[in-house]
Amino acid sequence: MSTVKARLAPVTGHRLFWPLVVLVVLLAANTVYRPSFLSVELKNGQLYGSLIDIVRLSAPLILVALGMSLVIATGGIDLSVGSVAAVSGAIACLYISEQPDQNSLGAVLTALAIAFGIALLLGAWNGILVAGIGIQPIIATLILMVAGRGLAQLITSGQIITINSEPYKTIGVGHLLTLPFAIIIALAVTLLVAVLTRRTALGMIIEAVGGNAEASRLAGIRSRRITLLVYVVSAACAAIAGFMMTANVSSADGNAVGLWVELDAILAVVIGGTSLAGGRFYLSGTIVGALIIQTLTTSVYAMNIDPQTTLLFKAVVVIAVCLIQAPAFRARFRRRQAPTAPPAAPVEKQKEQVPA
Amino acid sequence: MLKTGTTITRRGLGAILAAGLLATGLAACGNSDTGSDGGDDGKIVLGFSQIGAESGWRTANTNSIKESAAAAGIELKFDDAQGKQENQIKAIRNFIQQKVDVIAFSPIKESGWDTVLKEAKDAKIPVILTDRAVDSADKSLYKSFLGSDFVKEGRLAGEWLVEQKKTATGPVNIVELQGTTGSAPAIDRKEGFATAIAANPNLKIVASQSGDFTRAGGKQVMEQFLKANPKIDVLFAHNDDMGLGALEAITAAGKVPGKDITIITIDAVKDGMQALADGKFNFIAECSPLLGDQLMDLVKKVKAGEEVPARVETQEGTFTQEQAKAALPTRKY
């Protein structure tokens, strides 16, 4: 009995174990409600099904949460991502809507370049406020969160800009090798970030800055530059997410694009096991977190849960995830069950868990 | 991690206060487009708090109010609440402090207004509600409610469907895209529609979810509706934008909107009218945002101390595909 437990410890003790369990439980609940939930069929050369919807719709959140992971790893936070997404989507759609030929690939690429460039500037603005002037990240990025939303509305003149551009639409709803294009972009960016942070020293340097910026500076790391960099990366990720969100419905709505996505992104990062205190980040956990959040939203629609109780339903699931993720809560739960086990077992188990 | 808890809290608190000040400052900057503190030159000063600019409909509504105020010689203090109730309450408090003559606003939600409306009443500033109602039990908190009858809009949409399907022998499966949960148009349109379709027991709502009045929301919900319900005959969307989002989901599912699935929406904004004229929608019940002139009339009467009716309806109609083609060229919003 105890040997089975001991053997399972590396699995159950893994950071991703509980989030993955929650994800599986959510999918299973959907399948029980409607057995065809997991079925994926080929329609017009594209994969079609609720699972595919979840993956496609979670792409923007994955991107935003990736950037957020890096920012949080430095001990910061970026509240402006939703507004940056709205601004970049609005700029891209505005530029395309003014072209004589909206389907021209050149025009779309120009639009993306302009919008992406401006997003980088917005990210640099955040970075300068935080790293250069030393404003607390939550405040520094709150400025752009409020002002950016206004900026997006200014760009769209408070209207919803509708465009009719096939190349732009591809970003949101297109397919490549039967897979949604959006998720391919998200995976590509994830891979890029993963390679840059985990195959080079960059990830460790970011974590060092988050652990103790001053100590890392004394150790020879240009910590301000690293802090500036993560905010620029976060804005870049948010911009791409903004393109996806606007391309998804071929229109830019300054008010609705990326609204509250910053909260979802922070949640995804936390569910994934990254501490808000900084100093560590887990990209794989973040992606699982983003998938859980989107699955939760899609479940509400697929299971036709009453809209009045939707928020409660989501809150209960999120609280459950956070609780079982918390080592303190799990330890307390285990201690309650301890009397049935032999007295030596808990000590032994804890020892084994340390390396895991 | 290495910082002590107390410093973080103390610093954090100051920072949050600073942010609050900053946000108010920004909001104030955005609002001051009408200039002076007014009141001295004998002009009527109207404080208006708009929900936001969440749709083309709302923008047309804003423009109508601004244009009519200018034409009527009323000084307008305009506030955009960016979709948040707390911003609206803040704006109304600001108007009370500035001692405007009349306050008008479109409440984003039905509940939670009693306190601030009481403050306005105590300051003897009359309040006019536009477009959406509040659920306050004390009707003396506001002078008049000018706006569309959402229940009627839902009912008109339902009645059209009953008429269309009166020969239907089998069950007709309807899916519904609701507006923002808890908002007056969502509650009333749902109610009106449900009342109307009760006339025919074959008409059945098989799924109903909130799409938050946005295109992205409508699309995301419709995608799941299409997968969960193999046979959907009718889509009823509480506004055009959700219907427009749903169009894409329907097309992606390999169905033809307007033919395989009958689509009924409410609002009649330009993009919606275009979809109707193109045969993708089947019917729109209008919800006219052009209430500026009626509002300014009410403001003048209220200011002059005249009695005004507690409920004033905006004038609106309905559109079929043919009517949409005719009306589209002159559509203002």
Interface residues (C-beta under 8 A of the other chain):
Chain A: R34 S36 F37 K43 N44 Y48 G49 S50 D53 L57 G75 Q136 I138 I139 L142 I143 V146 A147 R149 G150 Q153 S157 G158 Q159 I160 T162 V173 G211 N212 M245 N248 V249 S250 S251 D253 G254 N255 A256 V257 L259 S275 A277 G278 G279 T297 T298 V300 Y301 A302 N304 P307 Q308 T310
Chain B: M1 L2 R11 G12 A15 I16 A18 A19 L22 A23 L26 G30 G52 A53 E54 S55 G56 R58 T59 T62 D80 Q82 G83 Q178 T181 G182 A207 S208 Q209 S210 D212 T214 R215 A216 G217 K219 Q220 V221 E223 Q224 F225 K227 A228 D241 L244 G245 E248 A252 A253 G254 D271
